[in-house]
Amino acid sequence: MTNNQLAHPVYETSNGPAPQRRRRWGWALVMGLVCATAAIAAVYILAPPHYVTSSVVYIDASPNALMDPGVRENEDFETYKRTHMFRALSRVVLDTALNEPVRNPDLKSEGFKTIGDLSLIKAQAFPIDWLEAKLSVVGKQEEFFEIQMEYSEKPEELAEIVNAITQVYYRDIANESKLNDKKRITQLMELSDQYEQESKLKRDQIKKLKRRLGVNEDEPQTLLAVAEQELTHELQSRWFEQYLERNTLKLQAQQFQKSSLDDDAIKTNPETKELIRTMIKEELKIAAQEVAADRMRADIKLLEETLDDNEHSKLVQLRADLAKQETKIAELNAQLKPTLEATLRDYQVAVREQHQATQAARVEVLDESLAALEEELDRRKIRSKSSSVDSFELEKLQAEAERLEKRLMEIDDRIETLRIELNAPDRISIVQLAEKPESKDYTAVCTKSAIVGGGAFVLAFALTLLIAPRKLV
C-alpha cells in the first residue's frame, strides 16, 4: 500500500464512509423537495390568493387653526393617528356602513340598494364580525393610512364595502369636531337670544325706574343732588317697609278675629290642610314608606319601557306591591292626622294670644313713625314717588344689565370664532377611494408558500439525515 493510499483510504474504497454519506445527503435532499412541494401545494389550496382593495386617508400632522389653535398645541400626532386608525373600523362605523346606499351603477342595476344587501354581506351569519376579520387598517407614511379589505370573491363588492366604510368614517368620525362646533353654535345662539331678551328687559326696567325717580340721563347731577336723592330713597324705603309691616299686622289681627278654632275650621282651612300634609310627609315613618313607593314606581316605569309585555308577571307583582304600599301610607296618614290637628289647634291658640298681646303696641309705634316719615316726604315733595323702588334696586338692576351684556358679548365672540373655524381646512381627507381589483394578489400566497415550503424542506432534510437507517443508503 502506497503512501497516498494510507493517507486517503476512505475515498478510494467503494463501500467506505464517503459514498454512504453522499447517498444520505441525496435522500435528504429528495425528501426535503418532496415535503416542500407538498406544503406549497397545501398552502395554495387552503389559502388561495385574494382580491385586495383599499382606500387611502390623509391626516394633517400640523393642522392650522384660523383663530383658536390652543387646543392643538400639545397634541401627540402619533396617538391621534392611531386613535383614528382604530375608530375607522369601529363597530359603530361598520354597523352604520351596512345601511349606506350602494353607489356603484353596476351593483345598483343588479338590485342592490344598501351595503347590507350585497351578496357578500348577506351570506354571513354575523356581518359585523365577518367585516372585522376581513378588514384591516394599514399605516403607510407618516400622514397616511389605508382601509384595506381582501377576499377571494366579488371584487366589485369589496370596493363598494370599503368605500362605504371610508365615507362613513369621514362623515361621522374624521371631522366630528366641526360637527360638534355646529352644535355648539346652535346652542350658543339660543343662549345669546335668551341673554339678549333678558338684557333688553333689564334696560327697559331701568328706564322706567329713572323716569319715576326723575333722573335726567342727559344732565349730570351734582354731589348734593345725589346725596338728596339717596336720602329721599332711604326715607321711601323705610316708609314702605313700615307701611307694609303695619298693614300686615292689621290684616293678621282681622284674620285672628274672624278665625275659629273648632275642628271644622281646622279641617276646611286650606292653609291648615296644606300644613297638615306637609307635616305628615315629614314624619319619618311616612317618609320611609314614600321613598319605598317612589322606588317601586321607578321600577315599574323602567320595566314598562323595557318589556314588550305590559302584563308581565314581574310588572303585575310590582303593581300589586305598590297598591299595598299606597294603602299602608294612607293608613299611616289617617292615624297621624288627628294628632297633628290637635297640635295645630294648640299652636294656633298660642299664636293668637301672642299676636293679640303685641299687635296693638306695635301698630301704635308704626303709626307714629309713618306719620313722621310722611311729613318729611311731603316736605321734600316726593310723596307721589313713595311706591317706587329705591336707588339700591336701581343700582342692582344696572349691575345685572352690565353682567348680562358682558356675557352676551363673550357668547357672540365665541360664536364668531367657531364660525370662522368651520371654514378652516379639514384635518382629515380621503385621498383615494377603493377601486375594483382586476386580478388577485399573489403576494401573500407566495410569502406564505415560501415560508411554509422552506420550513418543510428544512424539517424533512434534517429528519432524513438524523433518522434514516444507514443500510437504506
Secondary structure as UniProt FT lines:
FT   HELIX           3..7
FT   TURN            10..12
FT   TURN            14..15
FT   HELIX           17..46
FT   STRAND          50..59
FT   HELIX           69..72
FT   TURN            73..74
FT   HELIX           77..88
FT   HELIX           91..97
FT   TURN            98..99
FT   HELIX           105..109
FT   TURN            110..111
FT   HELIX           115..117
FT   HELIX           119..122
FT   HELIX           127..134
FT   STRAND          135..139
FT   TURN            142..143
FT   STRAND          144..151
FT   HELIX           155..168
FT   HELIX           169..174
FT   HELIX           176..213
FT   TURN            217..218
FT   HELIX           223..258
FT   HELIX           263..268
FT   HELIX           270..282
FT   HELIX           284..306
FT   TURN            310..311
FT   HELIX           313..379
FT   TURN            380..381
FT   HELIX           383..385
FT   TURN            386..387
FT   HELIX           391..422
FT   STRAND          428..432
FT   HELIX           443..467
FT   HELIX           470..472
//
